Amino acid sequence: MCDYPRIGSCINRKARKHHKCYECKRVIDIGQKYQYIKGNWDGKWLEFKTCLSCEELRDQLKYDGELAPFGELQEWASENGIEFTLEGWRKK
């Protein structure tokens, strides 16, 4: 279950420098769009940058209105017969 932050924001941005996707660890290249989430969880400010492919997968794996917690997307995908590769994710 994904805990929501007490305070937070979620926006899509266009990369002005290289970033690394928090989920698949692939590089988000300059000019690519990505999801940027910043929030306060239990008194700690955290930020996550996720490629649009992983954002789409997280939405597809939504279960009963709950999203995969950050850092657990690959586990949720594996449980649903989806594997991560260097090129992205695909059904097994």
Secondary structure by P-SEA (a helix, b strand, c coil): cbbbbccbbbbbbcccbbbbcccccccccccbbbbbbbbbcccbbbbbbbcaaaaaaaaaaccccccccccaaaaaaaaacccccccccccc
